Amino acid sequence: MLASGADKTIVNGKWQVHSTVAGQESDAICTFTQKETDLSGTCTTDQGTVNLIGAVDGKKISWSYKSQYEGTPLTVKFEGTLDSENKITGTVSVPEFSVDGDFTAAPAK
């Protein structure tokens, strides 16, 4: 699932992502596929499954996906840090609504 060396971090696999944005909590299962520093995959939320794109830079991990809320298109952006081999923490933002919050991610069981 995760390999961490002096020069690279690999986060392939399924991660359970819990986020709180503007007081609203949500959960997703994101499946990451990492090739070098590029991150791709999918996130499954209560709205369905969406494709994600992102990047890994050392211990910094970022990804985003397009979704919608009550018919309004939006982008959900995650920026985090790999705190340990089984925890990513950081911030999440939705620019279209000018809201942000926090997230934690752990390998899905």
Biopython code that builds the backbone (N, CA, C, O; Angstrom):
import numpy as np
from Bio.PDB.StructureBuilder import StructureBuilder

atoms = [
    (1, "MET", "N", (0.826, -1.186, 0.000)),
    (1, "MET", "CA", (0.000, 0.000, 0.000)),
    (1, "MET", "C", (0.870, 1.249, 0.000)),
    (1, "MET", "O", (0.665, 2.150, -0.812)),
    (2, "LEU", "N", (1.835, 1.304, 0.903)),
    (2, "LEU", "CA", (2.644, 2.506, 1.025)),
    (2, "LEU", "C", (4.093, 2.125, 1.185)),
    (2, "LEU", "O", (4.440, 1.225, 1.950)),
    (3, "ALA", "N", (4.933, 2.822, 0.451)),
    (3, "ALA", "CA", (6.375, 2.660, 0.629)),
    (3, "ALA", "C", (6.947, 4.054, 0.778)),
    (3, "ALA", "O", (6.592, 4.962, 0.027)),
    (4, "SER", "N", (7.814, 4.220, 1.729)),
    (4, "SER", "CA", (8.412, 5.532, 1.947)),
    (4, "SER", "C", (9.910, 5.364, 2.027)),
    (4, "SER", "O", (10.431, 4.625, 2.863)),
    (5, "GLY", "N", (10.587, 6.058, 1.149)),
    (5, "GLY", "CA", (12.036, 6.011, 1.147)),
    (5, "GLY", "C", (12.578, 7.403, 1.347)),
    (5, "GLY", "O", (11.824, 8.346, 1.587)),
    (6, "ALA", "N", (13.881, 7.533, 1.247)),
    (6, "ALA", "CA", (14.499, 8.834, 1.448)),
    (6, "ALA", "C", (14.070, 9.818, 0.369)),
    (6, "ALA", "O", (14.017, 11.024, 0.606)),
    (7, "ASP", "N", (13.762, 9.299, -0.823)),
    (7, "ASP", "CA", (13.469, 10.215, -1.912)),
    (7, "ASP", "C", (12.077, 10.091, -2.503)),
    (7, "ASP", "O", (11.711, 10.892, -3.363)),
    (8, "LYS", "N", (11.280, 9.102, -2.068)),
    (8, "LYS", "CA", (9.946, 9.032, -2.645)),
    (8, "LYS", "C", (8.938, 8.388, -1.706)),
    (8, "LYS", "O", (9.263, 7.557, -0.859)),
    (9, "THR", "N", (7.711, 8.813, -1.902)),
    (9, "THR", "CA", (6.589, 8.293, -1.152)),
    (9, "THR", "C", (5.625, 7.688, -2.166)),
    (9, "THR", "O", (5.381, 8.281, -3.217)),
    (10, "ILE", "N", (5.082, 6.528, -1.866)),
    (10, "ILE", "CA", (4.121, 5.901, -2.761)),
    (10, "ILE", "C", (2.852, 5.623, -1.967)),
    (10, "ILE", "O", (2.896, 5.008, -0.901)),
    (11, "VAL", "N", (1.716, 6.084, -2.500)),
    (11, "VAL", "CA", (0.449, 5.968, -1.782)),
    (11, "VAL", "C", (-0.582, 5.150, -2.562)),
    (11, "VAL", "O", (-1.782, 5.393, -2.427)),
    (12, "ASN", "N", (-0.145, 4.195, -3.368)),
    (12, "ASN", "CA", (-1.068, 3.365, -4.136)),
    (12, "ASN", "C", (-2.054, 2.650, -3.221)),
    (12, "ASN", "O", (-1.707, 2.271, -2.102)),
    (13, "GLY", "N", (-3.277, 2.466, -3.693)),
    (13, "GLY", "CA", (-4.260, 1.692, -2.956)),
    (13, "GLY", "C", (-5.470, 2.512, -2.557)),
    (13, "GLY", "O", (-5.642, 3.658, -2.971)),
    (14, "LYS", "N", (-6.315, 1.879, -1.726)),
    (14, "LYS", "CA", (-7.562, 2.511, -1.276)),
    (14, "LYS", "C", (-7.364, 3.204, 0.059)),
    (14, "LYS", "O", (-6.760, 2.655, 0.981)),
    (15, "TRP", "N", (-7.886, 4.421, 0.146)),
    (15, "TRP", "CA", (-7.799, 5.220, 1.361)),
    (15, "TRP", "C", (-9.199, 5.694, 1.747)),
    (15, "TRP", "O", (-9.990, 6.096, 0.893)),
    (16, "GLN", "N", (-9.490, 5.641, 3.036)),
    (16, "GLN", "CA", (-10.739, 6.172, 3.597)),
    (16, "GLN", "C", (-10.468, 7.636, 3.939)),
    (16, "GLN", "O", (-9.595, 7.934, 4.754)),
    (17, "VAL", "N", (-11.210, 8.542, 3.320)),
    (17, "VAL", "CA", (-11.005, 9.981, 3.518)),
    (17, "VAL", "C", (-12.207, 10.557, 4.252)),
    (17, "VAL", "O", (-13.339, 10.455, 3.779)),
    (18, "HIS", "N", (-11.959, 11.164, 5.408)),
    (18, "HIS", "CA", (-13.014, 11.823, 6.186)),
    (18, "HIS", "C", (-12.720, 13.324, 6.175)),
    (18, "HIS", "O", (-11.637, 13.760, 6.565)),
    (19, "SER", "N", (-13.698, 14.099, 5.723)),
    (19, "SER", "CA", (-13.482, 15.546, 5.659)),
    (19, "SER", "C", (-14.627, 16.289, 6.326)),
    (19, "SER", "O", (-15.753, 15.800, 6.414)),
    (20, "THR", "N", (-14.301, 17.488, 6.793)),
    (20, "THR", "CA", (-15.284, 18.398, 7.360)),
    (20, "THR", "C", (-15.103, 19.740, 6.659)),
    (20, "THR", "O", (-14.058, 20.379, 6.779)),
    (21, "VAL", "N", (-16.129, 20.156, 5.930)),
    (21, "VAL", "CA", (-16.087, 21.414, 5.180)),
    (21, "VAL", "C", (-17.319, 22.224, 5.564)),
    (21, "VAL", "O", (-18.449, 21.753, 5.436)),
    (22, "ALA", "N", (-17.092, 23.440, 6.033)),
    (22, "ALA", "CA", (-18.185, 24.334, 6.437)),
    (22, "ALA", "C", (-19.161, 23.635, 7.374)),
    (22, "ALA", "O", (-20.375, 23.807, 7.262)),
    (23, "GLY", "N", (-18.618, 22.837, 8.307)),
    (23, "GLY", "CA", (-19.436, 22.161, 9.287)),
    (23, "GLY", "C", (-20.096, 20.875, 8.805)),
    (23, "GLY", "O", (-20.760, 20.195, 9.587)),
    (24, "GLN", "N", (-19.927, 20.535, 7.540)),
    (24, "GLN", "CA", (-20.521, 19.328, 6.973)),
    (24, "GLN", "C", (-19.476, 18.224, 6.877)),
    (24, "GLN", "O", (-18.426, 18.414, 6.264)),
    (25, "GLU", "N", (-19.758, 17.076, 7.479)),
    (25, "GLU", "CA", (-18.834, 15.952, 7.424)),
    (25, "GLU", "C", (-19.181, 15.057, 6.250)),
    (25, "GLU", "O", (-20.350, 14.900, 5.897)),
    (26, "SER", "N", (-18.146, 14.467, 5.644)),
    (26, "SER", "CA", (-18.378, 13.520, 4.562)),
    (26, "SER", "C", (-17.251, 12.499, 4.531)),
    (26, "SER", "O", (-16.145, 12.739, 5.016)),
    (27, "ASP", "N", (-17.571, 11.355, 3.944)),
    (27, "ASP", "CA", (-16.601, 10.281, 3.813)),
    (27, "ASP", "C", (-16.517, 9.850, 2.359)),
    (27, "ASP", "O", (-17.506, 9.893, 1.627)),
    (28, "ALA", "N", (-15.329, 9.436, 1.951)),
    (28, "ALA", "CA", (-15.112, 8.931, 0.598)),
    (28, "ALA", "C", (-14.082, 7.818, 0.662)),
    (28, "ALA", "O", (-13.256, 7.768, 1.572)),
    (29, "ILE", "N", (-14.142, 6.934, -0.310)),
    (29, "ILE", "CA", (-13.087, 5.949, -0.513)),
    (29, "ILE", "C", (-12.379, 6.366, -1.788)),
    (29, "ILE", "O", (-12.970, 6.361, -2.867)),
    (30, "CYS", "N", (-11.109, 6.728, -1.660)),
    (30, "CYS", "CA", (-10.316, 7.134, -2.815)),
    (30, "CYS", "C", (-9.297, 6.045, -3.129)),
    (30, "CYS", "O", (-8.587, 5.566, -2.245)),
    (31, "THR", "N", (-9.237, 5.667, -4.387)),
    (31, "THR", "CA", (-8.272, 4.682, -4.853)),
    (31, "THR", "C", (-7.203, 5.434, -5.634)),
    (31, "THR", "O", (-7.471, 5.989, -6.699)),
    (32, "PHE", "N", (-5.990, 5.445, -5.092)),
    (32, "PHE", "CA", (-4.884, 6.177, -5.699)),
    (32, "PHE", "C", (-4.005, 5.250, -6.541)),
    (32, "PHE", "O", (-3.696, 4.130, -6.136)),
    (33, "THR", "N", (-3.614, 5.733, -7.709)),
    (33, "THR", "CA", (-2.612, 5.080, -8.541)),
    (33, "THR", "C", (-1.521, 6.111, -8.771)),
    (33, "THR", "O", (-1.756, 7.146, -9.394)),
    (34, "GLN", "N", (-0.330, 5.827, -8.267)),
    (34, "GLN", "CA", (0.774, 6.771, -8.380)),
    (34, "GLN", "C", (1.798, 6.264, -9.381)),
    (34, "GLN", "O", (2.224, 5.110, -9.325)),
    (35, "LYS", "N", (2.191, 7.152, -10.307)),
    (35, "LYS", "CA", (3.267, 6.879, -11.245)),
    (35, "LYS", "C", (4.232, 8.050, -11.126)),
    (35, "LYS", "O", (3.914, 9.175, -11.511)),
    (36, "GLU", "N", (5.421, 7.767, -10.584)),
    (36, "GLU", "CA", (6.393, 8.833, -10.283)),
    (36, "GLU", "C", (5.726, 9.828, -9.336)),
    (36, "GLU", "O", (5.353, 9.465, -8.221)),
    (37, "THR", "N", (5.570, 11.095, -9.778)),
    (37, "THR", "CA", (4.948, 12.107, -8.918)),
    (37, "THR", "C", (3.491, 12.368, -9.281)),
    (37, "THR", "O", (2.826, 13.164, -8.619)),
    (38, "ASP", "N", (2.980, 11.705, -10.332)),
    (38, "ASP", "CA", (1.592, 11.899, -10.762)),
    (38, "ASP", "C", (0.663, 10.962, -10.001)),
    (38, "ASP", "O", (0.976, 9.794, -9.773)),
    (39, "LEU", "N", (-0.488, 11.506, -9.615)),
    (39, "LEU", "CA", (-1.487, 10.738, -8.895)),
    (39, "LEU", "C", (-2.771, 10.739, -9.725)),
    (39, "LEU", "O", (-3.189, 11.782, -10.229)),
    (40, "SER", "N", (-3.391, 9.574, -9.863)),
    (40, "SER", "CA", (-4.673, 9.471, -10.545)),
    (40, "SER", "C", (-5.513, 8.464, -9.777)),
    (40, "SER", "O", (-5.044, 7.861, -8.811)),
    (41, "GLY", "N", (-6.750, 8.284, -10.207)),
    (41, "GLY", "CA", (-7.606, 7.313, -9.552)),
    (41, "GLY", "C", (-9.038, 7.778, -9.480)),
    (41, "GLY", "O", (-9.490, 8.572, -10.306)),
    (42, "THR", "N", (-9.760, 7.272, -8.473)),
    (42, "THR", "CA", (-11.169, 7.610, -8.296)),
    (42, "THR", "C", (-11.480, 7.828, -6.824)),
    (42, "THR", "O", (-10.792, 7.309, -5.945)),
    (43, "CYS", "N", (-12.519, 8.598, -6.573)),
    (43, "CYS", "CA", (-13.071, 8.740, -5.229)),
    (43, "CYS", "C", (-14.560, 8.414, -5.321)),
    (43, "CYS", "O", (-15.265, 8.914, -6.198)),
    (44, "THR", "N", (-15.018, 7.580, -4.415)),
    (44, "THR", "CA", (-16.432, 7.239, -4.356)),
    (44, "THR", "C", (-17.031, 7.932, -3.138)),
    (44, "THR", "O", (-16.617, 7.700, -2.002)),
    (45, "THR", "N", (-18.020, 8.790, -3.404)),
    (45, "THR", "CA", (-18.706, 9.551, -2.350)),
    (45, "THR", "C", (-20.189, 9.203, -2.406)),
    (45, "THR", "O", (-20.606, 8.360, -3.200)),
    (46, "ASP", "N", (-20.979, 9.856, -1.563)),
    (46, "ASP", "CA", (-22.417, 9.633, -1.613)),
    (46, "ASP", "C", (-23.029, 10.198, -2.893)),
    (46, "ASP", "O", (-24.190, 9.931, -3.200)),
    (47, "GLN", "N", (-22.242, 10.984, -3.642)),
    (47, "GLN", "CA", (-22.689, 11.546, -4.916)),
    (47, "GLN", "C", (-22.343, 10.642, -6.103)),
    (47, "GLN", "O", (-22.761, 10.905, -7.230)),
    (48, "GLY", "N", (-21.571, 9.569, -5.843)),
    (48, "GLY", "CA", (-21.150, 8.683, -6.921)),
    (48, "GLY", "C", (-19.638, 8.583, -6.978)),
    (48, "GLY", "O", (-18.947, 8.965, -6.034)),
    (49, "THR", "N", (-19.127, 8.069, -8.084)),
    (49, "THR", "CA", (-17.688, 7.904, -8.265)),
    (49, "THR", "C", (-17.175, 8.942, -9.252)),
    (49, "THR", "O", (-17.753, 9.147, -10.319)),
    (50, "VAL", "N", (-16.072, 9.595, -8.872)),
    (50, "VAL", "CA", (-15.481, 10.642, -9.701)),
    (50, "VAL", "C", (-13.997, 10.354, -9.906)),
    (50, "VAL", "O", (-13.359, 9.708, -9.075)),
    (51, "ASN", "N", (-13.461, 10.838, -11.016)),
    (51, "ASN", "CA", (-12.036, 10.690, -11.294)),
    (51, "ASN", "C", (-11.252, 11.785, -10.591)),
    (51, "ASN", "O", (-11.702, 12.927, -10.498)),
    (52, "LEU", "N", (-10.070, 11.420, -10.094)),
    (52, "LEU", "CA", (-9.220, 12.401, -9.432)),
    (52, "LEU", "C", (-7.898, 12.543, -10.177)),
    (52, "LEU", "O", (-7.453, 11.631, -10.875)),
    (53, "ILE", "N", (-7.293, 13.696, -10.012)),
    (53, "ILE", "CA", (-5.934, 13.934, -10.489)),
    (53, "ILE", "C", (-5.173, 14.589, -9.357)),
    (53, "ILE", "O", (-5.760, 15.297, -8.539)),
    (54, "GLY", "N", (-3.863, 14.359, -9.301)),
    (54, "GLY", "CA", (-3.092, 14.950, -8.218)),
    (54, "GLY", "C", (-1.610, 14.760, -8.409)),
    (54, "GLY", "O", (-1.136, 14.410, -9.489)),
    (55, "ALA", "N", (-0.882, 15.003, -7.321)),
    (55, "ALA", "CA", (0.572, 14.927, -7.362)),
    (55, "ALA", "C", (1.113, 14.568, -5.986)),
    (55, "ALA", "O", (0.487, 14.825, -4.958)),
    (56, "VAL", "N", (2.297, 13.967, -6.004)),
    (56, "VAL", "CA", (3.016, 13.649, -4.775)),
    (56, "VAL", "C", (4.372, 14.336, -4.876)),
    (56, "VAL", "O", (5.099, 14.151, -5.852)),
    (57, "ASP", "N", (4.706, 15.127, -3.866)),
    (57, "ASP", "CA", (5.980, 15.849, -3.832)),
    (57, "ASP", "C", (6.581, 15.637, -2.453)),
    (57, "ASP", "O", (6.260, 16.355, -1.506)),
    (58, "GLY", "N", (7.463, 14.637, -2.346)),
    (58, "GLY", "CA", (7.998, 14.284, -1.043)),
    (58, "GLY", "C", (6.870, 13.735, -0.196)),
    (58, "GLY", "O", (6.201, 12.785, -0.601)),
    (59, "LYS", "N", (6.647, 14.314, 0.968)),
    (59, "LYS", "CA", (5.556, 13.882, 1.843)),
    (59, "LYS", "C", (4.273, 14.677, 1.593)),
    (59, "LYS", "O", (3.252, 14.413, 2.227)),
    (60, "LYS", "N", (4.314, 15.647, 0.675)),
    (60, "LYS", "CA", (3.140, 16.447, 0.357)),
    (60, "LYS", "C", (2.329, 15.750, -0.733)),
    (60, "LYS", "O", (2.867, 15.325, -1.755)),
    (61, "ILE", "N", (1.025, 15.645, -0.491)),
    (61, "ILE", "CA", (0.122, 14.957, -1.408)),
    (61, "ILE", "C", (-1.057, 15.873, -1.691)),
    (61, "ILE", "O", (-1.654, 16.427, -0.767)),
    (62, "SER", "N", (-1.396, 16.034, -2.974)),
    (62, "SER", "CA", (-2.552, 16.860, -3.331)),
    (62, "SER", "C", (-3.342, 16.162, -4.427)),
    (62, "SER", "O", (-2.780, 15.492, -5.294)),
    (63, "TRP", "N", (-4.662, 16.334, -4.368)),
    (63, "TRP", "CA", (-5.515, 15.819, -5.430)),
    (63, "TRP", "C", (-6.806, 16.613, -5.460)),
    (63, "TRP", "O", (-7.159, 17.294, -4.498)),
    (64, "SER", "N", (-7.503, 16.513, -6.582)),
    (64, "SER", "CA", (-8.782, 17.199, -6.717)),
    (64, "SER", "C", (-9.693, 16.384, -7.622)),
    (64, "SER", "O", (-9.248, 15.538, -8.398)),
    (65, "TYR", "N", (-10.988, 16.670, -7.494)),
    (65, "TYR", "CA", (-11.953, 16.053, -8.391)),
    (65, "TYR", "C", (-13.128, 16.991, -8.586)),
    (65, "TYR", "O", (-13.389, 17.874, -7.768)),
    (66, "LYS", "N", (-13.831, 16.779, -9.694)),
    (66, "LYS", "CA", (-15.021, 17.555, -10.025)),
    (66, "LYS", "C", (-16.240, 16.800, -9.520)),
    (66, "LYS", "O", (-16.315, 15.577, -9.636)),
    (67, "SER", "N", (-17.195, 17.535, -8.960)),
    (67, "SER", "CA", (-18.425, 16.939, -8.465)),
    (67, "SER", "C", (-19.532, 17.970, -8.638)),
    (67, "SER", "O", (-19.395, 18.915, -9.415)),
    (68, "GLN", "N", (-20.621, 17.783, -7.915)),
    (68, "GLN", "CA", (-21.653, 18.809, -7.890)),
    (68, "GLN", "C", (-22.418, 18.745, -6.588)),
    (68, "GLN", "O", (-22.490, 17.705, -5.934)),
    (69, "TYR", "N", (-22.987, 19.879, -6.227)),
    (69, "TYR", "CA", (-23.787, 19.979, -5.012)),
    (69, "TYR", "C", (-25.104, 20.624, -5.395)),
    (69, "TYR", "O", (-25.134, 21.772, -5.838)),
    (70, "GLU", "N", (-26.202, 19.881, -5.223)),
    (70, "GLU", "CA", (-27.534, 20.367, -5.583)),
    (70, "GLU", "C", (-27.556, 20.940, -6.996)),
    (70, "GLU", "O", (-28.169, 21.978, -7.247)),
    (71, "GLY", "N", (-26.873, 20.243, -7.925)),
    (71, "GLY", "CA", (-26.870, 20.637, -9.333)),
    (71, "GLY", "C", (-25.805, 21.652, -9.724)),
    (71, "GLY", "O", (-25.649, 21.948, -10.908)),
    (72, "THR", "N", (-25.065, 22.192, -8.755)),
    (72, "THR", "CA", (-24.027, 23.174, -9.053)),
    (72, "THR", "C", (-22.674, 22.479, -9.181)),
    (72, "THR", "O", (-22.233, 21.822, -8.238)),
    (73, "PRO", "N", (-22.003, 22.612, -10.339)),
    (73, "PRO", "CA", (-20.681, 21.992, -10.492)),
    (73, "PRO", "C", (-19.676, 22.603, -9.510)),
    (73, "PRO", "O", (-19.710, 23.801, -9.231)),
    (74, "LEU", "N", (-18.798, 21.768, -9.004)),
    (74, "LEU", "CA", (-17.774, 22.260, -8.088)),
    (74, "LEU", "C", (-16.517, 21.407, -8.188)),
    (74, "LEU", "O", (-16.531, 20.308, -8.743)),
    (75, "THR", "N", (-15.438, 21.937, -7.642)),
    (75, "THR", "CA", (-14.160, 21.243, -7.573)),
    (75, "THR", "C", (-13.795, 21.078, -6.105)),
    (75, "THR", "O", (-13.859, 22.032, -5.330)),
    (76, "VAL", "N", (-13.416, 19.873, -5.730)),
    (76, "VAL", "CA", (-12.994, 19.608, -4.360)),
    (76, "VAL", "C", (-11.487, 19.392, -4.402)),
    (76, "VAL", "O", (-11.000, 18.497, -5.094)),
    (77, "LYS", "N", (-10.741, 20.225, -3.651)),
    (77, "LYS", "CA", (-9.271, 20.180, -3.661)),
    (77, "LYS", "C", (-8.733, 19.775, -2.293)),
    (77, "LYS", "O", (-9.113, 20.338, -1.266)),
    (78, "PHE", "N", (-7.843, 18.789, -2.301)),
    (78, "PHE", "CA", (-7.218, 18.293, -1.078)),
    (78, "PHE", "C", (-5.719, 18.597, -1.124)),
    (78, "PHE", "O", (-5.073, 18.374, -2.149)),
    (79, "GLU", "N", (-5.175, 19.093, -0.041)),
    (79, "GLU", "CA", (-3.734, 19.304, 0.097)),
    (79, "GLU", "C", (-3.328, 18.796, 1.464)),
    (79, "GLU", "O", (-3.789, 19.300, 2.489)),
    (80, "GLY", "N", (-2.455, 17.785, 1.475)),
    (80, "GLY", "CA", (-2.099, 17.185, 2.750)),
    (80, "GLY", "C", (-0.661, 16.741, 2.837)),
    (80, "GLY", "O", (0.130, 16.906, 1.909)),
    (81, "THR", "N", (-0.349, 16.172, 3.986)),
    (81, "THR", "CA", (0.989, 15.673, 4.275)),
    (81, "THR", "C", (0.865, 14.252, 4.801)),
    (81, "THR", "O", (0.001, 13.953, 5.625)),
    (82, "LEU", "N", (1.728, 13.393, 4.320)),
    (82, "LEU", "CA", (1.782, 12.024, 4.823)),
    (82, "LEU", "C", (2.469, 12.072, 6.174)),
    (82, "LEU", "O", (3.685, 12.243, 6.257)),
    (83, "ASP", "N", (1.675, 11.918, 7.247)),
    (83, "ASP", "CA", (2.197, 12.011, 8.605)),
    (83, "ASP", "C", (2.884, 10.722, 9.045)),
    (83, "ASP", "O", (3.845, 10.748, 9.814)),
    (84, "SER", "N", (2.377, 9.596, 8.547)),
    (84, "SER", "CA", (2.958, 8.289, 8.835)),
    (84, "SER", "C", (2.538, 7.379, 7.692)),
    (84, "SER", "O", (1.838, 7.814, 6.778)),
    (85, "GLU", "N", (2.957, 6.125, 7.735)),
    (85, "GLU", "CA", (2.606, 5.261, 6.613)),
    (85, "GLU", "C", (1.117, 4.945, 6.534)),
    (85, "GLU", "O", (0.660, 4.353, 5.556)),
    (86, "ASN", "N", (0.355, 5.337, 7.560)),
    (86, "ASN", "CA", (-1.078, 5.076, 7.506)),
    (86, "ASN", "C", (-1.933, 6.292, 7.847)),
    (86, "ASN", "O", (-3.053, 6.139, 8.335)),
    (87, "LYS", "N", (-1.415, 7.512, 7.594)),
    (87, "LYS", "CA", (-2.214, 8.704, 7.879)),
    (87, "LYS", "C", (-1.771, 9.888, 7.024)),
    (87, "LYS", "O", (-0.594, 10.243, 6.962)),
    (88, "ILE", "N", (-2.770, 10.483, 6.367)),
    (88, "ILE", "CA", (-2.572, 11.732, 5.629)),
    (88, "ILE", "C", (-3.501, 12.748, 6.274)),
    (88, "ILE", "O", (-4.677, 12.456, 6.491)),
    (89, "THR", "N", (-2.999, 13.922, 6.579)),
    (89, "THR", "CA", (-3.845, 14.993, 7.119)),
    (89, "THR", "C", (-3.610, 16.261, 6.318)),
    (89, "THR", "O", (-2.530, 16.471, 5.765)),
    (90, "GLY", "N", (-4.643, 17.109, 6.262)),
    (90, "GLY", "CA", (-4.474, 18.356, 5.535)),
    (90, "GLY", "C", (-5.761, 19.141, 5.437)),
    (90, "GLY", "O", (-6.667, 18.993, 6.258)),
    (91, "THR", "N", (-5.826, 19.979, 4.417)),
    (91, "THR", "CA", (-6.972, 20.857, 4.215)),
    (91, "THR", "C", (-7.699, 20.480, 2.930)),
    (91, "THR", "O", (-7.113, 19.930, 1.998)),
    (92, "VAL", "N", (-8.968, 20.786, 2.910)),
    (92, "VAL", "CA", (-9.810, 20.570, 1.732)),
    (92, "VAL", "C", (-10.537, 21.876, 1.455)),
    (92, "VAL", "O", (-10.962, 22.569, 2.380)),
    (93, "SER", "N", (-10.678, 22.207, 0.176)),
    (93, "SER", "CA", (-11.360, 23.451, -0.178)),
    (93, "SER", "C", (-12.291, 23.238, -1.367)),
    (93, "SER", "O", (-12.081, 22.357, -2.201)),
    (94, "VAL", "N", (-13.321, 24.071, -1.415)),
    (94, "VAL", "CA", (-14.264, 24.091, -2.530)),
    (94, "VAL", "C", (-14.339, 25.546, -2.993)),
    (94, "VAL", "O", (-15.142, 26.324, -2.479)),
    (95, "PRO", "N", (-13.486, 25.916, -3.980)),
    (95, "PRO", "CA", (-13.387, 27.316, -4.398)),
    (95, "PRO", "C", (-14.710, 27.940, -4.850)),
    (95, "PRO", "O", (-14.957, 29.118, -4.591)),
    (96, "GLU", "N", (-15.556, 27.163, -5.521)),
    (96, "GLU", "CA", (-16.817, 27.716, -6.035)),
    (96, "GLU", "C", (-17.725, 28.236, -4.931)),
    (96, "GLU", "O", (-18.531, 29.136, -5.164)),
    (97, "PHE", "N", (-17.602, 27.677, -3.732)),
    (97, "PHE", "CA", (-18.419, 28.113, -2.603)),
    (97, "PHE", "C", (-17.610, 28.880, -1.558)),
    (97, "PHE", "O", (-18.148, 29.274, -0.523)),
    (98, "SER", "N", (-16.316, 29.093, -1.826)),
    (98, "SER", "CA", (-15.424, 29.803, -0.902)),
    (98, "SER", "C", (-15.463, 29.192, 0.497)),
    (98, "SER", "O", (-15.526, 29.914, 1.492)),
    (99, "VAL", "N", (-15.424, 27.858, 0.570)),
    (99, "VAL", "CA", (-15.414, 27.168, 1.854)),
    (99, "VAL", "C", (-14.213, 26.228, 1.906)),
    (99, "VAL", "O", (-13.712, 25.763, 0.883)),
    (100, "ASP", "N", (-13.774, 25.968, 3.125)),
    (100, "ASP", "CA", (-12.683, 25.022, 3.291)),
    (100, "ASP", "C", (-12.839, 24.307, 4.624)),
    (100, "ASP", "O", (-13.729, 24.611, 5.418)),
    (101, "GLY", "N", (-11.952, 23.354, 4.845)),
    (101, "GLY", "CA", (-12.015, 22.581, 6.070)),
    (101, "GLY", "C", (-10.809, 21.678, 6.163)),
    (101, "GLY", "O", (-9.764, 21.953, 5.574)),
    (102, "ASP", "N", (-10.959, 20.591, 6.912)),
    (102, "ASP", "CA", (-9.852, 19.672, 7.169)),
    (102, "ASP", "C", (-10.226, 18.263, 6.737)),
    (102, "ASP", "O", (-11.404, 17.924, 6.620)),
    (103, "PHE", "N", (-9.197, 17.443, 6.501)),
    (103, "PHE", "CA", (-9.444, 16.043, 6.207)),
    (103, "PHE", "C", (-8.368, 15.174, 6.836)),
    (103, "PHE", "O", (-7.260, 15.625, 7.124)),
    (104, "THR", "N", (-8.730, 13.912, 7.040)),
    (104, "THR", "CA", (-7.776, 12.877, 7.420)),
    (104, "THR", "C", (-8.038, 11.689, 6.510)),
    (104, "THR", "O", (-9.172, 11.447, 6.098)),
    (105, "ALA", "N", (-6.981, 10.952, 6.202)),
    (105, "ALA", "CA", (-7.114, 9.764, 5.369)),
    (105, "ALA", "C", (-6.282, 8.645, 5.970)),
    (105, "ALA", "O", (-5.192, 8.873, 6.495)),
    (106, "ALA", "N", (-6.810, 7.440, 5.884)),
    (106, "ALA", "CA", (-6.119, 6.247, 6.370)),
    (106, "ALA", "C", (-6.397, 5.131, 5.374)),
    (106, "ALA", "O", (-7.414, 5.167, 4.681)),
    (107, "PRO", "N", (-5.514, 4.137, 5.286)),
    (107, "PRO", "CA", (-5.775, 3.026, 4.373)),
    (107, "PRO", "C", (-7.135, 2.396, 4.674)),
    (107, "PRO", "O", (-7.475, 2.147, 5.831)),
    (108, "ALA", "N", (-7.902, 2.144, 3.621)),
    (108, "ALA", "CA", (-9.237, 1.543, 3.781)),
    (108, "ALA", "C", (-9.094, 0.065, 4.132)),
    (108, "ALA", "O", (-8.183, -0.613, 3.656)),
    (109, "LYS", "N", (-9.998, -0.420, 4.966)),
    (109, "LYS", "CA", (-9.956, -1.819, 5.379)),
    (109, "LYS", "C", (-10.902, -2.646, 4.565)),
    (109, "LYS", "O", (-11.001, -3.855, 4.774)),
]
sb = StructureBuilder()
sb.init_structure("model")
sb.init_model(0)
sb.init_chain("A")
sb.init_seg("    ")
for serial, (resi, resn, name, xyz) in enumerate(atoms, 1):
    if name == "N":
        sb.init_residue(resn, " ", resi, " ")
    sb.init_atom(name, np.array(xyz, "f"), 0.0, 1.0, " ", f" {name:<3s}", serial, name[0])
structure = sb.get_structure()
